[in-house]
Amino acid sequence: MAGLAVLVLGLLGAGGMWVYASSLEDDLDRTDAFSKITGARPESVTGALNILMVGTDSRDPDAPLDQPGEWRADTVIIMHIPASHDRAYLVSIPRDLYVPIPEDAGAACGTGQRAKINAAFAWGGLPLAVHTVECFTDVRMDHVMAVDFGGFKEVTDALGGVELYVEQDTTSIHKPFRKFTKGTNHMNGTEALDWIRQRKQFPDGDFARMRHQQEFLRALMDKAVSTGTLTNPKKMNDFLKATTAAVTVDEGFSLVDMAVKFRNLRGDNLEFMTSPHNGSDTINGESVVVSDREKALAMYQAMAADKMAAWVQVNASPSPSTDTGG
């Protein structure tokens, strides 16, 4: 969500907006995500930027993000911004991806045990989540943001709702068991949050949930940069306030700096994809997602070398669209 906010700020140009961006900094909750990570971290590519975005679902909203607790990572996305700063590649990592998780945020890669990647967040907070992702990808994370799923409601409502495509008639598994009708649906915040949590009703299960989340992020971005939002100061302010209230970022994250870096990005410059995998399998009695090691290695090497455009041209499927009806 913070990524959406800075993208919008980038669209608004310079001048007084940088002052406004600076005023929003005080609204951001911050956490120490990197100091516990010791040893040889991957080197960063000059000019490129990698942001780890973690969507959280907590039984205790006051639980600290830098420590083990009741938090669960329902969404893990790497947002890669190339040095040209004119595109963004958002790679969803399945929460059930079976990966090595280091013993702690300061342990060497290869220690610990293998488990679902979202366990890293539960066991060691954001520091262990960052360390686990860096060990798995060998890509340096420059920033991290945790997004509170509950905040999705306020952000969506601040924009007046979003249009989302429902591929099949679906009854929610959550009370009040609302029904989603096949076709394009206008959803408010509560409805959209419910929709992107559905997975058991679809043949591809959690992959459908990830796809819906990607479509939701694109729909939010399109609505945020629409004329109706950009030319309405109150709507813009409500959107940005709701967005910053919904996220926690690392100590070094700066909205002003991000707005400068993202000033050339637009909604159609966002490329969504999923970390290469071989589907689900049962390991030690639990259902997990198995990484396609060869394809994943090639993609993350391209990311680390700032050559994602070339990799996508050869390998990636088209980004999901919110307009798939007909």
C-alpha positions, 0 to 999 in steps of 0.5 A: 500500500505504501508503494501505491501511495508513493506512486501517486505522489510521483504522478503529482510532480514536484513543488509543494507535494514534496512538502506534503509527502514529508508531512506524511512521514510522521504517519508511518509506523516504523520497525527495525528490519535489518540490524539483526541481519549479519554476515555477507548480505547480497550486494545491491545493484546501483540505482535499482531498488527491491522492496519486500512487501508482506501482507499480514494477518494478526490475532494481536494488532499490537504485536511487534513486527520485529519479534516472533508472535501471532503474525502470519504472512498471507502475502509475500511480494518482492517489488523490483524497481530497475535503475531506469525507475520506469517500471515495477516488477511485483513477484508474488512468493506463494506463502506455502513455498517450501524453503530453508529458513535460517535459525534466526536473522543473524544465522548463516544461510543454510542453517535451520530447517525447511518450512513454508516461507510464511513461517519465517515471519511467525518465528522471527518477525520481519527480520527473519522474513527478510533474511529468509527471502534474501537467502532464498533469492540471493537478492538484497532487499533495500526496504521492507513494508508490512501491510495490515490487511485490515487497512485494505478496507479504509484504503479502498473506501477512500477511493470509492471502491474498485472494480474487480472481475469475478471468474465464477459465482462464489459464496464466501467462506466467511460470515456473512457468507456474501455472494460474488456474481460472475462478471465485473463487480464494484466492491467496497473495502469490506467486500474487496477484502473478503474477495481476495481472501477466498481460495478454497472454492477454486481449483488452483486454491491459493494460487487463485487467491494470489491472482486476485490479490494482484488484480486488486493491487492493479485495480487500486493503482488504476483508481488511485491515478484516475482523474477523479482521485488526482483532481479531488484534494479530499479524496487524495488526502483520504487515500494517502492518509489511509494508506500510510496508516495501513503500513509499517516500514523500515527505519530508512524508508522515505516517502519523499525519496520514493516519490522521486524514484517513482515519478516516471511510473504509471499503472500500466508499467506494473508487471505482476508475476509469481515466483516459478514453482512446480505446484503443490506436493506433500512433504512430511505430511503437509501440503507445500508449494515446491519451487522450480529451482532452475527457473527461479534461480534464473529469474532472481539472478536477472533481478539481482543483475537488474535484467528483469526486462530481458527475463520477462520478455522471454519467460513471463506470462502477461500480467493479470487484468481486471478486465477479463470479462466479456 
